[in-house]
Amino acid sequence: MTVIMLIFVTALFFGSVGTPLARKLALRAGFIALPKSDRAHTEPTALMGGLAIYAAAIGALGVISVFLLVTGGNPFRLQEVTAILIGASAMAAIGLWDDRFPLPPGLKLGAQVLPTVLVFVAGVRVQLPLLDIGHWNLVLNFLVTLCWILYVTNAVNYLDNADGVAIMMTASASAYFMIIAILNGQRLVSVLAAALLGASLGFARYNLPLPRSTIFMGDSGSLFLGFLLAVLGIKIRIPGNDIQVTWMVPVIILGLPIFDTALVFISRTRRGVSFFRGGVDHTTHRLARLGMDRLSVALTVSLITGALGLVALFITQATLAEAYVVAGTLALLALYVLWRLEFKASPELRVGSPKG
């Protein structure tokens, strides 16, 4: 528990101190997000917050790991944590390059496969409870792992569409991953989640609209955060419950970005618009058009993720019947919200245009 608190506090300190420095560096280097018709922000904003988040999380893990080694402690499983951090670093690098020199969507998605393969080889993989079908088990596990990591990583990337939204969702989600991991003796998950939580809260002060965001995380930050959240979802274990129940835990905690990406995909498919272009048709944009100000949207996202985290916490101790009743209720609620926001809503609410 002491190690987890040290990592959290260190990451929080690095994030709080490093973000203003990253902003100054971004302004000097011309790393600035300019207003566009398919983006919600209206003022030029520094675009190097991902570097501050990355440095805070990785720096905290590194400092505490060195401290534990020097004092004779046994930090973590070296091979696995090294692969995770290299994979996360690669995701951040892909995002940083895309922030400066926009990549074609196919190339950007293809580049994300390499970090996924790296962590899969190191043991970070979905283990489906299947019958013994030889090598096909491994192939199927890889495909599910690949789909999960790419979906969650890019879902967080797409959710980074308004001030403070992605970082507040990440803070809430990583807090619940940390709590559940501590309660179930999952050391690797708890320390990674603590680093993510501290770095997110340190950055949030500058990314929230107070009264406006002074720095964006960019793709470097959102891909880094999304990748680590996806990894936490794979690595979390609930030894005291059945796998048929516990697989729901990460899906529920990350329910908001999962829902938002599905909503945008369905909406753009209906309108014949490319899924890979920017737009103001995300859940957060629709909440803003319902009358919420920017800060309220960010806090609502955090509140929703927190509520989902409480449900996930309940699921860890639920019976099979209880878990599927709760999951079914959440699924019906998600379908209802989808219907209200997409199929029932006016074009003005969906895309901010009378013509849709």
Stockholm file with secondary structure:
# STOCKHOLM 1.0

chainA/1-356         MTVIMLIFVTALFFGSVGTPLARKLALRAGFIALPKSDRAHTEPTALMGGLAIYAAAIGALGVISVFLLVTGGNPFRLQEVTAILIGASAMAAIGLWDDRFPLPPGLKLGAQVLPTVLVFVAGVRVQLPLLDIGHWNLVLNFLVTLCWILYVTNAVNYLDNADGVAIMMTASASAYFMIIAILNGQRLVSVLAAALLGASLGFARYNLPLPRSTIFMGDSGSLFLGFLLAVLGIKIRIPGNDIQVTWMVPVIILGLPIFDTALVFISRTRRGVSFFRGGVDHTTHRLARLGMDRLSVALTVSLITGALGLVALFITQATLAEAYVVAGTLALLALYVLWRLEFKASPELRVGSPKG
#=GR chainA/1-356 SS CHHHHHHHHHHHHHHHHHHHHHHHHHHHHTCEECCCTTSSCCSCEECCHHHHHHHHHHHHHHHHHHHHHHTTCCCSCHHHHHHHHHHHHHHHHHHHHHHHSCCCHHHHHHHTHHHHHHHHHTTCCCCCCCCCCTHHHHHHHHHHHHHHHHHHHHHHHHHCCSTTHHHHHHHHHHHHHHHHHHHTTCHHHHHHHHHHHHHHHHHHHHHSCSSSCSBCCHHHHHHHHHHHHHHHHHHCCCTTSCHHHHTHHHHHHTHHHHHHHHHHHHHHHHHTCCTTSCCSCSHHHHHHHTTCCHHHHHHHHHHHHHHHHHHHHHHTTCCHHHHHHHHHHHHHHHHHHHIIIIISSCHHHHHSSTTC
#=GC SS_cons         CHHHHHHHHHHHHHHHHHHHHHHHHHHHHTCEECCCTTSSCCSCEECCHHHHHHHHHHHHHHHHHHHHHHTTCCCSCHHHHHHHHHHHHHHHHHHHHHHHSCCCHHHHHHHTHHHHHHHHHTTCCCCCCCCCCTHHHHHHHHHHHHHHHHHHHHHHHHHCCSTTHHHHHHHHHHHHHHHHHHHTTCHHHHHHHHHHHHHHHHHHHHHSCSSSCSBCCHHHHHHHHHHHHHHHHHHCCCTTSCHHHHTHHHHHHTHHHHHHHHHHHHHHHHHTCCTTSCCSCSHHHHHHHTTCCHHHHHHHHHHHHHHHHHHHHHHTTCCHHHHHHHHHHHHHHHHHHHIIIIISSCHHHHHSSTTC
//
